Amino acid sequence: MTQEKTGMLQSPEGRRGLPKPIRALLDTSGLIAVFILLFIGLSVLVPDFFTGRNIVGLLLSVTLIGTIATTMMMVLALGEVDLSVASIVAFAGVVAAVVTSTSGSVLVGVLVGVAAGGAVGAFNGFVVARFGVNSLIATLAAMEFVRGLAYITSGGDAVMITVPGFFDLGTLSFLGLTLPVWTMIACFVIFGVMLNFTAFGRNVLATGGNAEAASLAGVNVRRLRITVFALQGIVAGVAGVLLTSRMGLGDPNTSQGLELAVISACVLGGVSLSGGVASITGVLVGVLIMGCVQNAMGLLNVPTFYQYLVRGAILLLAVMFDRWKQSRRSRA
């Protein structure tokens, strides 16, 4: 028996005996190698890619996708999906702009904008958990009506911000990195710890793997779903407020298609669309891969419609890779 256990720890299957962060790192080692090779290749082949200014710009460019991907990871790990995040970003930004300009208080505007995002997320979770509506359909509907709310709140046009202090949110910097970058880093740390070291994270993965078994084990699946969707809404609201500060106005038409980019980054990072599998390290690498590709295409002046083709190809390959991993796990 002792020899069998030792053999398991030394075999690939024996990774289950390792701490969860170590297992996650081993599972994403191939993806990390791909990112390193991609980064080296782009540094050599693309002019001005490997410069300090461009690297800082690259980090800033992935803050929106990266920040929201940390909670989309939780939603997907739960076995659900959220297509409303782009609309929440637009809605939260418009609400923050309107409230800030009306009240004259940046703090009030930020809090109300983030709360608006959290309310939409909690509503999505309630519909999915309480009425058993498929999350794809529920959040697709939310994507439409929340975008409509953004247009109604803004009067159909962009909202100019009259309080100068609001713009500091997007420009404040520390150690050469702006607040949006630090916010993304904080989200990766917080939700990485939450996923790997808390009962909440274990319950999310267990529910995504088998909701019925998790419920029998004592997990309040309904409350868990509402909480995860609410967290998704709050983080999307934070991202929307920061984006609005960077843009200098609340635009109800912003972030079109953002939800697909976020899901692509998560799936590329090893998060399973069927639930139960997620890695914060993988999501980080997935975000960076997509950011590097997008940045390189911009430096090479690739036409926008070709960029759509590349992003679509990345999504398709990520989904196919996820499907291959699922079939491999089922055979094992």
Rosetta blueprint (number, residue, H / E / L):
1 M L
2 T H
3 Q H
4 E H
5 K H
6 T H
7 G H
8 M H
9 L H
10 Q H
11 S L
12 P H
13 E H
14 G H
15 R H
16 R H
17 G H
18 L L
19 P L
20 K H
21 P H
22 I H
23 R H
24 A H
25 L H
26 L H
27 D H
28 T L
29 S H
30 G H
31 L H
32 I H
33 A H
34 V H
35 F H
36 I H
37 L H
38 L H
39 F H
40 I H
41 G H
42 L H
43 S H
44 V H
45 L H
46 V L
47 P L
48 D L
49 F L
50 F L
51 T L
52 G H
53 R H
54 N H
55 I H
56 V H
57 G H
58 L H
59 L H
60 L H
61 S H
62 V L
63 T H
64 L H
65 I H
66 G H
67 T H
68 I H
69 A H
70 T H
71 T H
72 M H
73 M H
74 M H
75 V H
76 L H
77 A H
78 L L
79 G L
80 E L
81 V L
82 D L
83 L L
84 S L
85 V H
86 A H
87 S H
88 I H
89 V H
90 A H
91 F H
92 A H
93 G H
94 V H
95 V H
96 A H
97 A H
98 V H
99 V H
100 T H
101 S H
102 T H
103 S H
104 G L
105 S L
106 V H
107 L H
108 V H
109 G H
110 V H
111 L H
112 V H
113 G H
114 V H
115 A H
116 A H
117 G H
118 G H
119 A H
120 V H
121 G H
122 A H
123 F H
124 N H
125 G H
126 F H
127 V H
128 V H
129 A H
130 R H
131 F H
132 G L
133 V L
134 N L
135 S H
136 L H
137 I H
138 A H
139 T H
140 L H
141 A H
142 A H
143 M H
144 E H
145 F H
146 V H
147 R H
148 G H
149 L H
150 A H
151 Y H
152 I H
153 T H
154 S H
155 G L
156 G L
157 D L
158 A L
159 V E
160 M E
161 I L
162 T L
163 V L
164 P H
165 G H
166 F H
167 F H
168 D H
169 L H
170 G H
171 T H
172 L L
173 S E
174 F E
175 L L
176 G L
177 L E
178 T E
179 L H
180 P H
181 V H
182 W H
183 T H
184 M H
185 I H
186 A H
187 C H
188 F H
189 V H
190 I H
191 F H
192 G H
193 V H
194 M H
195 L H
196 N H
197 F H
198 T L
199 A H
200 F H
201 G H
202 R H
203 N H
204 V H
205 L H
206 A H
207 T H
208 G H
209 G H
210 N L
211 A H
212 E H
213 A H
214 A H
215 S H
216 L H
217 A L
218 G L
219 V L
220 N L
221 V H
222 R H
223 R H
224 L H
225 R H
226 I H
227 T H
228 V H
229 F H
230 A H
231 L H
232 Q H
233 G H
234 I H
235 V H
236 A H
237 G H
238 V H
239 A H
240 G H
241 V H
242 L H
243 L H
244 T H
245 S H
246 R H
247 M H
248 G L
249 L E
250 G E
251 D L
252 P L
253 N L
254 T L
255 S L
256 Q L
257 G L
258 L H
259 E H
260 L H
261 A H
262 V H
263 I H
264 S H
265 A H
266 C H
267 V H
268 L H
269 G L
270 G L
271 V L
272 S L
273 L L
274 S L
275 G L
276 G L
277 V L
278 A L
279 S L
280 I H
281 T H
282 G H
283 V H
284 L H
285 V H
286 G H
287 V H
288 L H
289 I H
290 M H
291 G H
292 C H
293 V H
294 Q H
295 N H
296 A H
297 M H
298 G H
299 L H
300 L L
301 N L
302 V L
303 P L
304 T H
305 F H
306 Y H
307 Q H
308 Y H
309 L H
310 V H
311 R H
312 G H
313 A H
314 I H
315 L H
316 L H
317 L H
318 A H
319 V H
320 M H
321 F H
322 D H
323 R H
324 W H
325 K H
326 Q H
327 S H
328 R H
329 R H
330 S H
331 R H
332 A L
